[in-house]
Amino acid sequence: MIEYIILIMIITMILAVVGVALILIDSVRLRSYETEIEEVKDEEEKRKRKVKAGGVVLIGPLPIIFGTDKDIIKWAIVLTVIVVVVFLIFTFMIMSSLRWL
């Protein structure tokens, strides 16, 4: 039983480090994007450039979905469903392995 708890703690720590790393990578990418925008001086090029963004916030079972484009909203929903399914699979795997102890 102790081995499973230690394994769960290690997996949790790894996922936390991966999450922080993704946030840092995104902030670096955002800064490089901001410098690219500053370099664009011509007004026509600024108008041609479009930024698409979206996201999903899960508060309990209720999703709050937002985005600038219908395609981005669809991708946000698809990725959210994939993440929730993976989360449920891992949860059931951990619960079934702890049940046998």
Secondary structure, DSSP 8 states (H G I E B T S, - for coil): -HHHHHHHHHHHHHHHHHHHHHHHHHHHHHHHHHHHHHH---HHHHHH-----EEEEEETTEEEEEESSHHHHHHHHHHHHHHHHHHHHHHHHHHHHHHT-
